């Protein structure tokens, strides 16, 4: 237990446990919404839109609170609310309660978003934080690897049970952090400088706007986050019904569907773990230019695989394309965190920068999700996924612009 007092180690444990609990829930949650709650494609996307709208409304206020009050407190509140949200969803299988659950765990997510990354950067320094982000992502994948077979085993018995147990575990993680998480290097604004949370929010946002006006690289980062949000919500909510429809396996029992989706997620986690292990051993994440190349390759893979996923009618083709998409996203995520962390000019607004990036992504999902859902409902899910690929494709141009300019 003494190792939990070390911020670096604790950060790794948090990444492991949070991803273990999230994956324990998410392995069955979409299937639960499709087969038990009986949501149609538009309702599935609306569930995601409510989640992202919640993130949009609370991301910056919670980021400001993190910078102003305490990053430790923000993380603890976040995991507690996430747990409460999933408990609500798992216990009450109705469309309205699923929507309310998204609000609860969406607010919780905004408390943790940026705050955890900013906390570890303050406690151990920016250079060590880059290594922590990579090792944390690797630990998170290990947590997913452990969670998937457990979720499949329990979900095959009762499909909603992993959601309930996962929610309780999230609340337990919050309690654990109350005991072990320390905050020695956080420097909140002095009392004399605390004009108020909204004034502080305005001041920090003005700083970010100023930095964005003068920094081409920061503008590109936020623009990329926006387009990634545009495409991702529709795919995240519609991939399973598309796979079941195209592969003609909609008549499988819930037990077999849990095994199928769990097996797919297990392959994604294994491949992601191996690639993140390679990245952690390499020097790719230490230089911005190399990060841009890796992100460009990852984004290209997603665009091609989205088109392949839309047109495939065989289970093996659908499986390969889905795995390429998800592995690319998982590998890109820590690289995006490192990219932003390296270009933040003022550590006092670190959590707010991460929150703004999250909010930009949320704007994209709020805008793009309902459009993709409407296309899927009125036309076909296949058409909606093709549109998602087209929406993402401009990101390739943005990465090429960064590479051409040689921005470092």
C-alpha positions in Angstrom: 0.0 0.0 0.0 3.0 2.4 0.6 3.5 2.4 -3.2 0.2 4.1 -3.6 1.6 7.2 -1.9 4.0 7.7 -4.8 2.1 9.9 -7.4 3.7 8.2 -10.4 2.7 4.7 -9.2 -0.7 5.9 -8.1 -1.4 7.5 -11.5 -0.6 4.1 -13.2 -2.9 2.3 -10.7 -5.7 4.8 -11.4 -5.3 4.3 -15.2 -5.4 0.5 -14.7 -8.4 0.5 -12.3 -10.5 3.1 -14.1 -10.1 1.4 -17.5 -10.7 -2.0 -15.9 -14.0 -0.7 -14.5 -15.0 1.2 -17.7 -14.3 -1.8 -19.9 -16.1 -4.1 -17.5 -19.1 -1.9 -18.1 -18.7 -1.0 -21.8 -18.1 -4.6 -22.9 -21.9 -5.1 -22.4 -23.4 -1.6 -22.2 -24.1 -1.1 -25.9 -25.5 -4.6 -26.3 -27.6 -4.0 -23.2 -29.0 -0.8 -24.8 -29.7 -2.6 -28.1 -31.1 -5.9 -26.8 -32.6 -5.1 -23.4 -33.6 -1.4 -23.5 -34.5 -1.9 -27.2 -33.1 1.5 -28.4 -33.3 2.2 -32.2 -30.4 3.8 -34.1 -31.7 7.4 -33.5 -32.2 6.7 -29.8 -28.7 5.2 -29.5 -27.2 8.3 -31.0 -29.3 10.6 -28.8 -28.0 8.8 -25.7 -24.5 9.7 -26.9 -25.6 13.2 -27.7 -27.0 13.8 -24.2 -23.7 12.5 -22.8 -21.7 14.9 -25.0 -24.0 17.8 -24.4 -23.4 17.3 -20.7 -19.7 17.2 -21.3 -19.9 20.4 -23.3 -21.8 22.3 -20.6 -19.6 21.1 -17.7 -16.2 20.6 -19.2 -14.8 24.1 -18.7 -16.5 24.9 -15.3 -15.1 21.7 -13.8 -11.7 22.4 -15.4 -11.8 25.9 -13.8 -12.7 24.3 -10.5 -9.8 22.0 -10.8 -7.3 24.8 -11.4 -8.9 27.0 -8.8 -9.7 24.6 -5.9 -8.1 21.1 -6.1 -7.3 18.6 -8.8 -7.5 15.8 -6.2 -11.0 16.8 -5.2 -12.1 17.0 -8.9 -10.9 13.5 -9.6 -12.6 12.0 -6.6 -15.9 13.8 -7.3 -15.7 12.6 -10.9 -15.3 8.9 -10.2 -18.1 9.0 -7.6 -20.5 10.6 -10.1 -19.4 8.1 -12.9 -20.3 5.3 -10.5 -23.7 6.7 -9.7 -24.5 7.2 -13.3 -23.7 3.6 -14.3 -25.7 2.2 -11.3 -28.7 4.1 -12.5 -28.4 2.7 -16.0 -27.9 -0.8 -14.9 -30.7 -0.9 -12.4 -33.4 0.7 -14.6 -33.6 -0.4 -18.2 -35.6 2.4 -19.7 -34.7 5.1 -22.3 -35.3 8.0 -19.9 -33.2 6.5 -17.1 -30.4 5.7 -19.6 -30.5 9.4 -20.6 -30.4 10.5 -17.0 -27.4 8.1 -16.4 -25.5 9.8 -19.2 -26.0 13.2 -17.5 -24.7 11.8 -14.2 -21.6 10.1 -15.5 -21.0 12.8 -18.1 -20.6 15.4 -15.3 -18.4 12.9 -13.5 -16.2 12.5 -16.6 -15.7 16.3 -16.9 -14.4 16.4 -13.3 -11.7 13.8 -14.2 -11.0 15.0 -17.7 -7.9 17.1 -17.7 -7.7 17.1 -13.9 -5.9 13.7 -13.7 -3.4 14.7 -16.4 -2.8 18.1 -14.8 -2.4 16.5 -11.3 0.3 14.1 -12.3 2.1 16.8 -14.4 2.2 19.1 -11.3 3.3 16.3 -8.9 6.2 14.9 -11.0 6.9 17.5 -13.6 6.2 17.8 -17.4 9.0 15.5 -18.6 8.2 12.6 -16.3 4.5 13.2 -17.0 5.0 12.3 -20.7 6.4 8.9 -19.6 3.5 8.5 -17.1 0.9 9.2 -19.9 2.4 6.4 -22.0 2.7 3.9 -19.1 -0.7 4.9 -17.9 -2.2 4.1 -21.3 -0.4 0.8 -21.3 -1.7 0.0 -17.8 -5.2 1.0 -18.9 -5.0 -1.5 -21.7 -3.9 -4.2 -19.2 -7.0 -3.3 -17.1 -9.1 -3.7 -20.2 -7.5 -7.1 -20.9 -8.5 -8.3 -17.4 -12.0 -6.8 -17.5 -13.2 -8.2 -20.8 -13.3 -11.9 -19.9 -14.8 -11.1 -16.4 -17.5 -9.0 -18.1 -18.3 -11.7 -20.6 -18.5 -14.3 -17.8 -20.8 -12.2 -15.7 -22.7 -10.7 -18.6 -23.5 -14.1 -20.0 -25.4 -14.8 -16.8 -27.0 -11.4 -16.4 -26.3 -8.8 -19.1 -26.8 -5.8 -16.9 -24.8 -7.1 -13.9 -21.4 -5.8 -15.1 -22.8 -2.3 -15.4 -24.1 -2.4 -11.8 -20.8 -3.9 -10.4 -18.7 -1.5 -12.5 -20.6 1.4 -11.1 -20.0 0.2 -7.5 -16.3 -0.2 -8.2 -16.1 3.3 -9.6 -17.5 4.6 -6.3 -14.9 2.4 -4.5 -12.1 4.0 -6.5 -13.2 7.4 -5.4 -13.0 6.3 -1.8 -9.6 4.8 -2.4 -8.3 8.1 -3.8 -9.6 10.0 -0.7 -7.2 7.9 1.3 -4.1 7.7 -0.9 -4.1 10.6 -3.4 -1.9 13.4 -2.3 -1.5 16.9 -3.7 1.8 18.5 -2.7 2.7 20.6 -5.7 -0.6 22.1 -6.8 -0.5 25.9 -6.7 -4.1 27.3 -6.6 -4.7 31.0 -7.1 -4.0 33.0 -4.0 -7.1 34.0 -2.0 -6.5 37.6 -2.9 -6.6 36.7 -6.6 -9.8 34.8 -6.3 -12.3 37.2 -7.8 -14.7 34.3 -8.3 -15.0 31.2 -10.3 -16.7 32.8 -13.3 -14.2 35.7 -13.4 -11.4 33.1 -13.2 -13.0 31.1 -16.0 -13.2 34.2 -18.1 -9.5 35.0 -17.4 -8.3 31.5 -18.3 -10.4 31.4 -21.4 -9.0 34.7 -22.5 -5.5 33.3 -22.1 -6.4 30.2 -24.1 -8.0 32.4 -26.9 -4.8 34.6 -26.9 -2.5 31.5 -27.1 -4.7 30.0 -29.9 -4.5 33.3 -31.9 -0.7 33.3 -31.7 -0.2 29.5 -32.0 -0.8 27.8 -35.3 -0.2 24.4 -33.7 -2.8 25.0 -31.0 -5.4 26.0 -33.6 -4.7 22.8 -35.5 -5.0 20.7 -32.3 -8.5 22.2 -31.5 -9.6 21.9 -35.1 -8.6 18.2 -35.3 -10.4 17.6 -32.0 -13.6 19.1 -33.5 -13.5 16.9 -36.6 -12.8 13.8 -34.6 -15.9 14.6 -32.5 -17.9 15.0 -35.7 -17.3 11.5 -36.9 -16.9 9.5 -33.7 -20.3 9.6 -32.0 -22.2 8.0 -34.8 -19.7 5.2 -35.2 -19.4 4.5 -31.5 -23.2 4.0 -31.2 -23.9 2.3 -34.5 -21.1 -0.2 -35.1 -22.8 -3.0 -33.2 -26.2 -2.9 -34.9 -24.4 -2.5 -38.3 -22.2 -5.6 -37.6 -25.2 -7.6 -36.5 -27.2 -6.6 -39.5 -24.5 -7.0 -42.2 -23.2 -10.3 -40.8 -26.8 -11.5 -40.5 -26.4 -12.6 -36.8 -29.2 -10.6 -35.2 -30.9 -13.8 -34.1 -28.1 -14.9 -31.8 -28.9 -15.2 -28.1 -27.7 -12.5 -25.6 -25.2 -15.0 -24.2 -23.6 -15.6 -27.6 -23.7 -11.9 -28.4 -21.9 -11.1 -25.2 -19.2 -13.7 -26.1 -18.9 -12.2 -29.6 -18.5 -8.6 -28.5 -16.3 -9.5 -25.7 -14.0 -11.5 -28.0 -13.8 -8.6 -30.4 -12.9 -6.1 -27.6 -10.3 -8.6 -26.2 -8.5 -8.6 -29.6 -8.6 -4.8 -29.7 -7.1 -4.6 -26.2 -4.3 -7.1 -26.9 -3.2 -5.3 -30.1 -3.4 -1.9 -28.5 -1.3 -3.1 -25.5 1.4 -4.4 -27.9 1.5 -1.2 -29.9 1.5 1.0 -26.8 4.4 -1.2 -25.4 6.3 -0.5 -28.6 5.6 3.2 -28.4 6.6 3.3 -24.7 10.0 1.7 -25.6 10.6 4.0 -28.5 11.3 7.8 -28.7 8.3 8.6 -30.9 6.4 10.4 -28.2 9.4 12.6 -27.2 9.4 14.7 -30.4 6.4 16.6 -31.8 7.3 15.8 -35.5 7.3 12.1 -34.8 4.0 12.4 -32.9 2.4 14.1 -36.0 3.6 11.3 -38.3 2.2 8.7 -35.9 -1.1 10.5 -35.6 -1.3 11.0 -39.4 -0.8 7.2 -40.0 -3.4 6.4 -37.3 -6.0 8.8 -38.8 -5.4 7.4 -42.3 -6.0 3.9 -41.0 -9.3 4.9 -39.4 -10.6 6.6 -42.6 -9.8 3.5 -44.8 -11.1 1.1 -42.2 -14.4 3.1 -41.8 -15.1 2.7 -45.5 -14.2 -1.0 -45.3 -16.5 -1.5 -42.3 -19.3 0.2 -44.2 -19.1 -2.0 -47.3 -18.1 -5.3 -45.7 -20.8 -8.0 -45.6 -18.7 -10.8 -44.0 -18.0 -11.1 -40.3 -14.2 -11.4 -40.9 -14.1 -8.2 -42.9 -16.2 -6.3 -40.4 -14.1 -7.7 -37.6 -10.8 -6.6 -39.2 -12.0 -3.1 -40.0 -13.4 -2.6 -36.5 -10.2 -3.7 -34.9 -8.1 -1.4 -37.0 -10.4 1.6 -36.1 -10.3 0.9 -32.4 -6.6 0.1 -32.1 -5.7 3.2 -34.0 -7.9 5.4 -31.7 -6.4 3.8 -28.5 -2.8 4.4 -29.6 -3.5 7.9 -30.8 -5.2 9.0 -27.5 -2.0 9.2 -25.3 -0.1 10.8 -28.1 -2.7 13.6 -28.3 -2.4 14.1 -24.5 1.4 14.4 -24.8 1.1 16.8 -27.8 -1.2 19.1 -25.8 0.9 18.8 -22.6 4.1 19.8 -24.5 2.6 23.0 -26.0 0.7 24.4 -22.9 2.5 27.6 -22.1 1.2 28.2 -18.6 0.9 25.3 -16.1 -1.7 27.2 -14.0 -4.2 26.7 -16.8 -3.1 23.1 -17.7 -6.4 21.5 -16.6 -8.4 24.2 -18.4 -6.5 23.5 -21.7 -7.3 19.8 -21.5 -10.9 20.7 -20.6 -11.2 23.0 -23.6 -9.9 20.3 -25.9 -12.5 17.9 -24.4 -15.2 20.5 -25.0 -14.3 21.1 -28.6 -14.5 17.3 -29.1 -17.9 17.4 -27.4 -19.1 20.1 -29.7 -18.2 17.9 -32.7 -20.1 15.0 -31.2 -23.1 17.0 -30.4 -23.2 18.4 -33.9 -22.3 15.3 -35.8 -24.1 12.6 -33.7 -27.7 13.5 -34.4 -27.0 14.0 -38.1 -25.4 10.6 -38.4 -28.3 9.1 -36.4 -30.9 10.7 -38.6 -29.1 9.4 -41.7 -28.9 5.9 -40.2 -32.7 6.0 -39.4 -33.9 7.5 -42.6 -31.5 5.8 -45.0 -29.1 3.0 -43.7 -26.5 2.6 -41.1 -24.1 1.8 -43.9 -24.6 5.2 -45.4 -24.2 6.9 -42.0 -20.8 5.2 -41.5 -19.6 6.2 -45.0 -20.6 9.8 -44.2 -18.5 9.5 -40.9 -15.5 8.5 -42.9 -15.9 11.5 -45.2 -16.3 13.8 -42.2 -13.0 12.6 -40.7 -10.9 12.9 -43.9 -10.1 16.6 -43.6 -8.1 15.7 -40.4 -5.5 14.1 -42.8 -5.0 17.6 -44.4 -4.5 19.2 -41.0 -1.8 16.7 -40.0 -0.1 17.2 -43.4 -0.1 21.0 -42.8 1.6 20.5 -39.5 4.2 18.2 -41.1 4.8 20.6 -44.0 5.3 23.5 -41.7 7.7 21.5 -39.7 6.1 22.7 -36.5 7.9 21.5 -33.4 
